Structure formats: C-alpha cells, structure tokens
C-alpha cells in the first residue's frame, strides 16, 4: 500500500481534479437522464430500505447503489442533479488512483478517459462504484497477507458495487482458495511474504466468503422475474469498442483483439494464470450469456486494476530485443489510453450537442395535460424515464402503484387502460391508431458512446385530438 503523495503528485492531483470537475459538471448539467437512470431513482424514491431490497431482486443487481441514492434523496438532491452522486465516487476513485504506484502518465490520463470522465461521472448508474472499489483493491492487494482485513474489506466493497462487481470479487476469492488447496496438497509452499496459513488471513477469508454467500442468496432473482439473460452477441465488436473504438468489420475487430492479447501476454507474462482466474469468469459471462456495451466498463476497470497490481519494476539488466519486448506493451496500452481520453472529451461534446434522453422534453410537453387531469398510459419500459419529474405514478395502466417498471411475469405493461387514455407514451411508434383518434408527436434523443451515437432513444407521445391542456 502506498498512501503518501510527492509534491509533484499533489500538484498534479489538484490540477487533474480541477479540470475533471469543470468538464464533468458542465457535461452533467447538459445530461438528460434516460430510462435506466430513472428506474434506479424511482426504486429508491418510492421505497424504504426493505422495499428497495425486495425491488432490486427483479433488477438483477445488488441494493447498495439504491441505498446511496436514497441517502442523497433524503437530503433533497433533485433528480436533475443526480450526476453529483457518481461524480463524488469518481473523485474518490481518482484520489485512490493517485495513492497507488501507477505510472505518473496513467494518473494524469486515466481520469479523462471515456469511462472515468463521462460514463462513470455523468450517467447516474451503479457503474460508478466499481472504479473507486477496484482502486482500493489495488492499494490493499500487495499487503493482503500482512494486513488481510483491509484486503478482504476491499474485496467486499467490490462485491457490493453490482452483480458484475460481485463476480470480480468471487474471482479474487477463487484464486486464494486455489492457493489454499495447493498449499494443503503440498504443491506450493507458504513464505513470510505469502502466508495464507496465518490465522488472521484465514479468518478474514472465511468471513468474507460467508458474506459473499449471504449477498448471493439475498440477490437471487425471484422465480417470477421476467428479466431474462440473453447471449452476449457480437462480443468481439463490444470488446474492441471497449478498449479502442467502434470498427465496421470482423477482420478489424479480430486484428485488434490479436494485438491486444499479444500485448496482454507480454505484460502479464509472469502472472498470466493468475490474471486468467481474475478476469476469465467475467469475460466468459459477458461473451456467452449477458452484456450490454456500457456494462463492459467493468472489464475495462478490472483490466486497469490488474495492470496496476502486476506492474513490473523496470529491469536494468534488460538490453536489446528483451528491453524492446518489455517496452512494447506499455507503449501499446499508453496509446489505447490516449484514445480513451479523446473519446471521453468527444463524448462530453456530443452530450452537449445532442439530448441523451427525450424525458425532459416529453415531460414539458405532457405536464400541462396531466395537470389538467388528463389520463395517461404507457407502453413498454422506456416511458419510465418521464416518471421522476412527477410525484408518484402518472400512468393509469401501470399494474402497481409504483412509478418504476417491475420485471415480473404477471405484470404486463403492454395493455392500455379502458376507456382509452387521453395520452399514450411509447417508444418509437409501437402504438397503432386505426381510428385516427390521436395526434402523434415524436421526441428524439441519442445515446452517446465514445465517438458515436449508438442508438436513437426515441419516445412517441399520442394525444387525443380534442384534448385541451391547462394554461
């Protein structure tokens, strides 16, 4: 663990935080929260602690993020400033990064990468928790045998960040368990620097294992959960976009992955088996079962953490080709980090230029009608992005009194109320109006990812032709 900063690092930290805050606050003030952000906010707003624990089981995640949102809501944080919450955790992650022995250039550049400066700072989702949690893990990793309590507390912090964080934490526990077995079978010997036989280490390990088991049991989705797991299609493209940018052909993606894996093997040459245990389960799950492009931030931060954990000291004896081979991975990953920084600033620019979500525009449009007593319906999940701007549920066809969407098999959000509602909000143009009773208004927005807009996040509003709004 390295906690003290040099004068150079302290000055750099102040400057980095100053620039980061300017960009993050500016971008956050121009961000329109979308459905996933609204869903988290509403679950926290409409429930007490026990209600949150019950609700998130249908979300396929853990409740810690929702508790954090609840805390800030209790102190009156407005929904439009929800980005303040992830920004606080990102600042903590940057400070912890500077406390590690990461290369100075990494400390300067990483805070301005796409995931740190944009996705983990502007979008109010639980992804923001994994960066500070993994930086804490980096700080405690090398002293895990002398100070095991600190290490396992950091492992537990990673585990409660989200379901992906839970998987990462279990991978670190798996490696220690494998080492336990090897030492028990006599295939590996413990040393003073690698003493898993110490009672404090073993007790800390088994207490953490028990806590992880309890967390797993509490977070298992109910049998009637309708939130299914889908295969991670096009993973090679998602992987390429995560560490580089979007490419338009399989050949380009394969070439990048080959070069990336080659650099990875060269960098982790002495610890490749350990890295496979730490990262393999997450990669396989994302590739074979479930992942969305923004979920791969976990893979990015895990890779960064592993690079810092296994950072090799420079070898004065290395010469010629050997010295070149040792330098290549560092140069390669530095180039990728510079590209990440360019993506971070460009995404902030796109956020300023284009609405990320149509929720604010739709709210301003329908609010006069709702205040006049108009009856509103919604179709599908995405209209939930409008709900945080109202007190309580506004959709009459909602099967519960909750404002948020519940992924429960018995609940259908595709049936309209009877008699027909005055207003219908739906993604795209999913509502058919054969009798021509409604006027349709389209509200477009654009989800930003690095150098491009990845989808049109549109909402359509249908208003009865004879409906009058309040002044």
C-alpha positions as CSV (number, residue, x, y, z in Angstrom):
1,X,0.0,0.0,0.0
2,X,1.3,3.4,-1.0
3,X,-0.6,6.4,0.6
4,X,1.8,9.3,0.7
5,X,2.0,11.6,-2.4
6,X,5.0,13.5,-3.5
7,X,4.8,17.3,-4.0
8,X,4.7,16.7,-7.8
9,X,1.8,14.2,-7.4
10,X,-0.2,16.6,-5.0
11,X,0.1,19.4,-7.5
12,X,-0.9,17.1,-10.4
13,X,-3.9,15.7,-8.4
14,X,-5.2,19.3,-7.7
15,X,-4.9,20.2,-11.4
16,X,-6.5,16.9,-12.6
17,X,-9.4,17.3,-10.2
18,X,-9.9,20.9,-11.2
19,X,-10.1,20.1,-14.9
20,X,-12.1,17.0,-14.3
21,X,-14.7,18.9,-12.2
22,X,-15.1,21.6,-14.8
23,X,-15.7,19.0,-17.6
24,X,-17.9,16.7,-15.5
25,X,-20.1,19.4,-14.1
26,X,-20.5,21.1,-17.5
27,X,-21.4,17.7,-19.1
28,X,-23.7,16.7,-16.2
29,X,-25.7,19.9,-16.4
30,X,-26.4,19.1,-20.1
31,X,-27.3,15.5,-19.5
32,X,-30.8,14.2,-19.8
33,X,-31.3,11.1,-17.7
34,X,-32.6,8.1,-19.5
35,X,-34.8,5.1,-18.5
36,X,-32.2,3.1,-16.6
37,X,-31.2,6.1,-14.5
38,X,-34.9,6.9,-13.9
39,X,-35.6,3.3,-12.8
40,X,-32.9,3.4,-10.2
41,X,-34.0,6.8,-8.9
42,X,-37.7,5.7,-8.7
43,X,-36.9,2.4,-6.9
44,X,-35.0,4.4,-4.2
45,X,-37.6,7.2,-4.1
46,X,-40.7,5.0,-3.8
47,X,-39.4,2.5,-1.3
48,X,-38.0,2.3,2.2
49,X,-34.8,0.2,2.8
50,X,-36.7,-3.1,3.0
51,X,-38.7,-2.2,-0.1
52,X,-35.5,-1.5,-2.0
53,X,-34.1,-4.8,-1.1
54,X,-37.2,-6.5,-2.4
55,X,-37.4,-4.4,-5.6
56,X,-33.8,-4.9,-6.8
57,X,-34.2,-8.6,-6.9
58,X,-36.2,-8.1,-10.0
59,X,-33.4,-5.8,-11.4
60,X,-30.7,-8.5,-11.4
61,X,-28.4,-6.4,-9.3
62,X,-27.5,-5.5,-5.7
63,X,-29.1,-2.9,-3.5
64,X,-26.1,-0.8,-2.4
65,X,-26.4,1.8,-5.2
66,X,-30.0,2.3,-4.4
67,X,-29.3,2.8,-0.7
68,X,-26.8,5.5,-1.7
69,X,-29.4,7.2,-3.9
70,X,-31.9,7.0,-1.0
71,X,-29.4,8.8,1.2
72,X,-29.0,11.7,-1.2
73,X,-32.7,11.9,-1.8
74,X,-33.3,12.2,1.9
75,X,-31.2,15.3,1.9
76,X,-33.2,16.8,-1.0
77,X,-31.0,16.1,-4.0
78,X,-33.1,17.0,-7.1
79,X,-33.3,14.4,-9.9
80,X,-31.7,16.8,-12.4
81,X,-28.5,16.8,-10.3
82,X,-28.3,13.0,-9.9
83,X,-25.0,13.1,-11.7
84,X,-23.5,14.6,-8.5
85,X,-23.6,11.1,-6.9
86,X,-21.4,9.3,-9.4
87,X,-19.2,12.3,-9.6
88,X,-18.4,12.1,-5.9
89,X,-17.4,8.4,-6.2
90,X,-15.4,9.1,-9.3
91,X,-13.5,11.8,-7.4
92,X,-12.8,9.2,-4.7
93,X,-11.5,6.8,-7.3
94,X,-9.2,9.4,-8.8
95,X,-7.7,10.2,-5.3
96,X,-7.2,6.5,-4.7
97,X,-5.6,6.1,-8.1
98,X,-3.0,8.8,-7.1
99,X,-2.3,6.9,-3.9
100,X,-1.2,3.8,-5.9
101,X,2.1,3.4,-7.5
102,X,0.6,3.7,-11.0
103,X,2.9,5.3,-13.6
104,X,2.6,9.1,-13.4
105,X,1.3,9.3,-17.0
106,X,-1.5,6.9,-16.1
107,X,-2.5,9.1,-13.2
108,X,-2.8,12.1,-15.4
109,X,-4.6,10.4,-18.3
110,X,-7.0,7.8,-16.7
111,X,-9.2,10.5,-15.0
112,X,-10.0,11.9,-18.5
113,X,-10.7,8.5,-20.2
114,X,-14.2,7.9,-21.5
115,X,-15.3,5.6,-18.7
116,X,-14.0,7.8,-15.8
117,X,-14.8,11.3,-17.1
118,X,-18.0,10.5,-18.9
119,X,-19.8,7.2,-18.3
120,X,-18.9,6.9,-14.6
121,X,-19.3,10.7,-13.9
122,X,-22.4,11.8,-15.8
123,X,-24.6,8.8,-16.0
124,X,-26.1,8.0,-12.6
125,X,-25.8,4.3,-12.6
126,X,-24.0,1.9,-10.2
127,X,-21.1,1.5,-12.7
128,X,-19.5,4.5,-10.9
129,X,-18.9,2.4,-7.8
130,X,-16.5,-0.1,-9.3
131,X,-13.7,2.4,-10.1
132,X,-13.0,3.5,-6.5
133,X,-13.7,0.0,-5.2
134,X,-11.1,-1.5,-7.6
135,X,-8.6,1.2,-6.8
136,X,-9.0,0.4,-3.1
137,X,-8.3,-3.2,-4.0
138,X,-5.1,-2.2,-5.8
139,X,-4.0,-0.4,-2.7
140,X,-4.5,-3.3,-0.4
141,X,-3.6,-6.2,-2.7
142,X,0.2,-6.5,-2.1
143,X,-0.2,-6.3,1.6
144,X,-3.0,-8.8,1.8
145,X,-1.0,-11.3,3.9
146,X,0.3,-8.8,6.4
147,X,-3.0,-6.9,6.6
148,X,-5.7,-9.3,5.4
149,X,-8.6,-7.4,7.0
150,X,-8.0,-4.4,4.7
151,X,-7.7,-6.6,1.6
152,X,-10.9,-8.5,2.2
153,X,-12.8,-5.4,3.1
154,X,-11.8,-4.0,-0.3
155,X,-12.9,-7.3,-1.9
156,X,-16.3,-7.0,-0.2
157,X,-16.5,-3.4,-1.4
158,X,-16.0,-4.5,-5.0
159,X,-18.7,-7.3,-4.5
160,X,-21.4,-4.9,-3.4
161,X,-20.9,-2.4,-6.2
162,X,-23.1,-4.5,-8.6
163,X,-23.6,-8.1,-9.8
164,X,-20.6,-7.7,-12.1
165,X,-18.5,-6.4,-9.2
166,X,-19.7,-9.5,-7.2
167,X,-18.3,-11.7,-9.9
168,X,-15.0,-9.9,-9.9
169,X,-14.8,-10.3,-6.1
170,X,-15.6,-14.0,-6.3
171,X,-12.7,-14.4,-8.8
172,X,-10.2,-12.9,-6.4
173,X,-11.6,-15.2,-3.7
174,X,-11.3,-18.2,-6.0
175,X,-7.6,-17.6,-6.5
176,X,-6.9,-17.5,-2.8
177,X,-8.9,-20.7,-2.4
178,X,-6.9,-22.4,-5.2
179,X,-3.7,-21.4,-3.4
180,X,-5.2,-22.8,-0.1
181,X,-5.7,-26.2,-1.8
182,X,-2.3,-26.2,-3.5
183,X,-0.6,-25.5,-0.1
184,X,-2.7,-28.1,1.6
185,X,-1.7,-30.7,-1.0
186,X,2.0,-29.7,-0.7
187,X,2.3,-28.4,-4.2
188,X,3.1,-24.8,-3.1
189,X,4.9,-23.6,0.0
190,X,3.9,-20.6,2.0
191,X,6.6,-18.0,2.8
192,X,6.8,-15.0,5.1
193,X,5.5,-12.8,2.3
194,X,2.9,-15.4,1.1
195,X,1.5,-16.7,4.4
196,X,-2.1,-17.9,3.9
197,X,-1.8,-20.2,6.9
198,X,-1.8,-17.2,9.3
199,X,-5.0,-17.3,11.4
200,X,-5.9,-13.6,10.6
201,X,-5.8,-14.3,6.9
202,X,-7.9,-17.5,7.1
203,X,-10.5,-16.0,9.4
204,X,-10.8,-12.9,7.2
205,X,-11.1,-15.2,4.1
206,X,-13.9,-17.3,5.5
207,X,-15.8,-14.4,7.0
208,X,-15.7,-12.7,3.6
209,X,-16.7,-15.9,1.9
210,X,-19.7,-16.1,4.2
211,X,-20.7,-12.5,3.5
212,X,-20.5,-13.1,-0.2
213,X,-22.7,-16.2,0.1
214,X,-25.3,-14.2,2.1
215,X,-25.1,-11.4,-0.6
216,X,-25.6,-14.0,-3.3
217,X,-28.6,-15.6,-1.6
218,X,-30.2,-12.2,-1.0
219,X,-29.8,-11.2,-4.6
220,X,-31.1,-14.3,-6.4
221,X,-33.9,-13.2,-8.7
222,X,-37.4,-14.5,-7.8
223,X,-38.8,-17.3,-9.9
224,X,-41.4,-15.0,-11.5
225,X,-38.8,-12.5,-12.7
226,X,-39.2,-11.7,-16.4
227,X,-35.7,-10.1,-16.8
228,X,-34.1,-12.8,-18.9
229,X,-30.4,-13.5,-19.6
230,X,-29.5,-13.1,-23.3
231,X,-26.4,-14.2,-25.1
232,X,-23.7,-11.6,-25.5
233,X,-23.9,-11.4,-29.3
234,X,-21.2,-9.6,-31.2
235,X,-18.8,-9.7,-28.2
236,X,-15.7,-9.2,-30.3
237,X,-17.1,-5.9,-31.5
238,X,-18.1,-4.9,-28.0
239,X,-14.7,-5.8,-26.7
240,X,-13.0,-3.8,-29.5
241,X,-15.2,-0.8,-28.8
242,X,-14.5,-1.0,-25.1
243,X,-10.7,-0.8,-25.4
244,X,-10.4,1.0,-28.7
245,X,-13.5,2.3,-30.6
246,X,-16.2,1.0,-32.9
247,X,-15.0,-0.8,-36.0
248,X,-17.1,-1.8,-39.0
249,X,-15.7,-5.2,-39.9
250,X,-15.0,-8.5,-38.2
251,X,-11.5,-8.6,-39.7
252,X,-10.6,-5.3,-38.0
253,X,-12.0,-6.5,-34.7
254,X,-10.1,-9.7,-34.9
255,X,-6.8,-7.9,-35.7
256,X,-7.3,-5.6,-32.7
257,X,-8.1,-8.5,-30.4
258,X,-5.0,-10.4,-31.5
259,X,-2.7,-7.4,-30.9
260,X,-4.4,-6.7,-27.6
261,X,-4.0,-10.3,-26.4
262,X,-0.4,-10.3,-27.5
263,X,0.4,-7.2,-25.6
264,X,-1.5,-8.6,-22.6
265,X,0.5,-11.8,-22.6
266,X,3.8,-9.8,-22.8
267,X,2.7,-7.5,-20.0
268,X,1.4,-10.2,-17.6
269,X,4.0,-12.9,-18.7
270,X,4.8,-13.9,-15.1
271,X,1.3,-13.8,-13.8
272,X,-0.8,-14.9,-16.8
273,X,-2.5,-17.8,-14.9
274,X,-3.5,-15.5,-12.1
275,X,-4.9,-12.9,-14.5
276,X,-6.9,-15.6,-16.2
277,X,-8.5,-16.6,-12.9
278,X,-9.2,-13.0,-12.0
279,X,-10.6,-11.9,-15.4
280,X,-11.7,-15.1,-17.1
281,X,-15.1,-15.6,-15.4
282,X,-16.2,-12.1,-16.2
283,X,-15.1,-12.3,-19.8
284,X,-16.8,-15.7,-20.3
285,X,-20.0,-14.5,-18.7
286,X,-20.1,-11.4,-20.9
287,X,-19.2,-13.3,-24.1
288,X,-21.6,-16.2,-23.6
289,X,-24.5,-15.0,-21.5
290,X,-25.2,-11.3,-21.0
291,X,-23.6,-8.0,-21.6
292,X,-24.5,-4.6,-22.9
293,X,-21.9,-2.3,-24.3
294,X,-21.9,0.0,-21.3
295,X,-21.5,-3.0,-19.0
296,X,-18.0,-3.6,-20.4
297,X,-16.8,-0.7,-18.2
298,X,-16.3,-3.3,-15.6
299,X,-14.0,-5.2,-17.8
300,X,-12.1,-2.0,-18.6
301,X,-11.6,-1.1,-14.9
302,X,-10.7,-4.7,-14.0
303,X,-8.0,-4.7,-16.7
304,X,-6.6,-1.4,-15.4
305,X,-6.6,-2.7,-11.8
306,X,-4.7,-5.9,-12.9
307,X,-2.2,-3.8,-14.8
308,X,-1.5,-1.8,-11.6
309,X,-1.4,-4.8,-9.3
310,X,1.1,-6.6,-11.5
311,X,3.1,-3.6,-12.6
312,X,6.6,-4.8,-13.2
313,X,9.6,-2.9,-11.9
314,X,12.0,-1.7,-14.6
315,X,14.9,-4.1,-15.2
316,X,18.3,-2.5,-15.6
317,X,19.7,-5.8,-17.0
318,X,17.3,-5.8,-19.9
319,X,19.0,-5.0,-23.2
320,X,18.4,-5.1,-26.9
321,X,15.4,-7.2,-28.1
322,X,14.5,-8.1,-24.5
323,X,14.3,-4.5,-23.5
324,X,12.2,-3.7,-26.5
325,X,9.7,-6.5,-25.8
326,X,9.3,-5.3,-22.3
327,X,8.6,-1.7,-23.5
328,X,6.1,-2.7,-26.3
329,X,3.1,-3.5,-24.0
330,X,3.5,-0.3,-22.1
331,X,3.6,1.8,-25.3
332,X,0.7,-0.1,-26.8
333,X,-1.6,0.4,-23.7
334,X,-0.5,4.1,-23.4
335,X,-1.7,4.7,-27.0
336,X,-5.1,3.0,-26.1
337,X,-5.3,5.2,-23.0
338,X,-4.8,8.3,-25.1
339,X,-7.6,7.2,-27.4
340,X,-9.8,6.7,-24.4
341,X,-9.1,10.3,-23.4
342,X,-10.0,11.6,-26.8
343,X,-13.3,9.5,-26.6
344,X,-14.0,11.0,-23.2
345,X,-13.8,14.6,-24.3
346,X,-15.6,13.9,-27.6
347,X,-18.5,12.1,-25.7
348,X,-18.8,15.2,-23.5
349,X,-19.0,17.3,-26.6
350,X,-21.7,15.1,-28.1
351,X,-23.6,15.2,-24.8
352,X,-23.6,19.0,-25.1
353,X,-24.8,18.9,-28.7
354,X,-27.5,16.2,-28.5
355,X,-30.1,15.2,-26.0
356,X,-29.2,11.9,-24.4
357,X,-32.9,11.2,-23.5
358,X,-36.2,12.7,-24.5
359,X,-37.5,12.5,-21.0
360,X,-37.3,16.3,-20.2
361,X,-38.8,17.3,-23.5
362,X,-41.7,14.8,-23.1
363,X,-42.3,16.0,-19.5
364,X,-42.5,19.6,-20.6
365,X,-44.9,18.6,-23.3
366,X,-47.3,16.4,-21.3
367,X,-47.2,18.2,-17.9
368,X,-49.9,20.7,-18.8
369,X,-52.2,17.9,-19.9
370,X,-51.5,15.9,-16.8
371,X,-52.1,18.9,-14.5
372,X,-55.5,19.4,-16.4
373,X,-56.5,15.9,-15.2
374,X,-55.7,14.0,-18.4
375,X,-55.4,10.3,-18.2
376,X,-52.0,8.9,-19.4
377,X,-50.9,5.4,-20.4
378,X,-47.5,4.0,-21.2
379,X,-46.3,1.1,-23.3
380,X,-43.1,-0.8,-22.6
381,X,-40.2,0.1,-20.4
382,X,-38.7,3.4,-21.7
383,X,-41.5,5.8,-20.7
384,X,-40.4,5.2,-17.1
385,X,-37.8,8.0,-17.9
386,X,-40.7,10.6,-17.5
387,X,-41.8,9.4,-14.1
388,X,-39.1,11.1,-11.9
389,X,-40.4,14.5,-12.9
390,X,-43.8,13.8,-11.3
391,X,-44.7,13.0,-7.7
392,X,-46.0,9.4,-7.8
393,X,-47.1,7.2,-10.7
394,X,-48.8,9.1,-13.6
395,X,-49.7,6.0,-15.8
396,X,-53.2,4.6,-15.3
397,X,-52.4,1.3,-16.9
398,X,-49.5,0.7,-14.5
399,X,-50.3,-2.7,-12.8
400,X,-49.0,-1.4,-9.4
401,X,-48.9,1.9,-7.5
402,X,-45.2,2.1,-8.1
403,X,-43.7,4.6,-10.5
404,X,-41.0,2.2,-11.7
405,X,-41.1,-0.8,-14.0
406,X,-41.3,-4.2,-12.3
407,X,-39.8,-7.1,-14.2
408,X,-42.5,-9.6,-13.0
409,X,-44.1,-12.1,-15.3
410,X,-47.6,-11.4,-14.1
411,X,-47.3,-7.7,-14.9
412,X,-47.8,-6.6,-18.4
413,X,-47.0,-3.1,-19.5
414,X,-48.4,-3.6,-23.0
415,X,-52.1,-3.3,-22.3
416,X,-53.9,0.0,-22.5
417,X,-56.5,1.0,-19.9
418,X,-60.2,1.2,-20.7
419,X,-61.7,3.6,-21.6
420,X,-58.8,4.8,-23.7
421,X,-56.4,7.2,-22.1
422,X,-56.0,10.8,-23.2
423,X,-52.3,10.5,-23.7
424,X,-50.2,7.4,-24.6
425,X,-46.4,7.5,-24.3
426,X,-44.5,4.7,-26.1
427,X,-41.0,4.1,-27.5
428,X,-40.9,4.7,-31.2
429,X,-44.3,4.2,-32.9
430,X,-45.4,1.0,-31.1
431,X,-49.0,2.2,-30.7
432,X,-51.4,1.6,-33.6
433,X,-54.2,4.2,-34.0
434,X,-56.5,2.7,-36.7
435,X,-59.4,5.1,-35.8
436,X,-57.2,8.2,-36.1
437,X,-58.2,9.5,-32.7
438,X,-54.7,10.8,-31.7
439,X,-52.1,13.2,-32.9
440,X,-48.6,11.8,-32.7
441,X,-45.5,13.8,-31.6
442,X,-42.0,12.3,-31.8
443,X,-39.2,13.2,-29.4
444,X,-35.7,12.0,-30.5
445,X,-32.5,11.7,-28.5
446,X,-29.2,10.0,-28.9
447,X,-27.3,7.6,-26.6
448,X,-23.6,8.6,-26.8
449,X,-20.8,6.0,-26.7
450,X,-17.3,7.2,-27.3
451,X,-17.0,8.7,-30.8
452,X,-20.5,8.0,-32.0
453,X,-24.2,7.8,-31.2
454,X,-25.2,4.2,-30.8
455,X,-29.0,4.4,-30.9
456,X,-31.9,6.7,-31.3
457,X,-33.6,6.7,-27.9
458,X,-37.0,7.9,-29.2
459,X,-40.3,8.4,-27.4
460,X,-43.6,9.0,-29.2
461,X,-46.5,10.8,-27.5
462,X,-50.1,10.3,-28.7
463,X,-52.6,13.0,-27.7
464,X,-56.3,12.8,-28.3
465,X,-57.2,15.3,-30.9
466,X,-59.8,17.1,-28.8
467,X,-57.7,17.3,-25.6
468,X,-57.1,20.7,-24.1
469,X,-54.1,21.5,-21.9
470,X,-54.1,23.8,-18.9
471,X,-52.5,27.2,-19.4
